[in-house]
Amino acid sequence: MFQRIVTFFEKQSFGVCTYIAERFNMSISKIRLFFIYSSFLAVGFPIVFYVMAALVLDVRHYIKRIRLRIWDM
């Protein structure tokens, strides 16, 4: 069970930092460090934001994939 959770976070949630860094034209490592340090200071609130952003990005990717399939027909 624990390995499935770790695998999910390795596949899905690391795209959040990459997406934010590309949008704001910043370094990915700076965004990751921000999430790590702010998690300690804000008692885990950024972790909740991180998981929610990963879910939103996954849904957006799924919708775009369906939209492309519809127009290919």
N, C-alpha and C positions, 0 to 999 in steps of 0.2 A: 504494500500500500504506500509506504513512504517513498519507495523508488518511483512509483507512478507520479506522485506529486512533484518530486524533483525533476523528472523528465518533462512534465508539463511546463514547469517554470523555465526550464532551459530552452524549450522550443518556443514558447509563446511570449513570456513576459520580458525577455531581453530585447525584444523589438521596440519596446517603449522608449528606452533611452536613445536608441538609434533614430527613431522617428522624431523625438523632441530635438535631438541634436541637429538633424537635417533641417527641420523647420526653422530653428533659430540660428543656424549656421555656427554651431559651437562644437567643441570637442566632445566626443562620446564619453571619454573618461571623466571629464568635468561634471557631466550630468550624472553619471553613476556615483561619483563621490558626493555630489549634492544629495542624492537620495539616501546614501549610507549615513552621512553626518546628520541630515535632518531627521532621519528615523530615530537616532539616539536622542536628539533634542526635543522632538515633538512626540515622543513616546509611541511611535509606530504609525502615526497618521499617514505619513508618506507611503508606507507599505500598502495601506488601503487604497490610496490614490493610484499607486502603481498597478495593483491588481485590477482595479476598475478600468484604467487606461488600456491594459492588455486585453481585457474583454471587449472594449469598444473597438480597438484596432482589429481584433479578430472578426468581429461582426462586420465591420466595414470591408475587410478583405473578402469575406464570404459573399456580401452583397455585390461587390464589384465583379466577382467571378461569375455569379449567376447572371448579372446584367450582360456580361460579355457573351455568355452562352446563348442568351435569348436573341441577341443581334446577329449571331453567327448563322442562325437558321435561315 
